């Protein structure tokens, strides 16, 4: 893998959604690490966690904590990562939680062009 390629972490419990997102990110030129749970993501990244430039998480991750809460626990380990929260819900909890945390939010299904535009925004 290209050591200069941006490292993107995906936290998504739907395998087909995670793979579709990973394909968009790889086409963009990113190195991608994906997992369905925070513990698995941290284990997969290992010492590279500090190199993560972007974290993309689903808001609803099964019966446990939401994606915003989980990503907040990574803040000190990946201090430079920009965070995008994806949500299929329209009732506003994801948007409110993401805004409070200072994260961006996008409705699912997010278009590839919108995700790339978010990645390229400084």
Secondary structure, DSSP 8 states (H G I E B T S, - for coil): --TTS-EEEEE-S-HHHHHHHHHHHHHHT-EEEEESSHHHHHHHHGGGGGGEEEEEEES--TTS--HHHHHHTTTTTTTT-EEEEEE---SSHHHHHHHHHT-EEEESS--HHHHHHHHH--
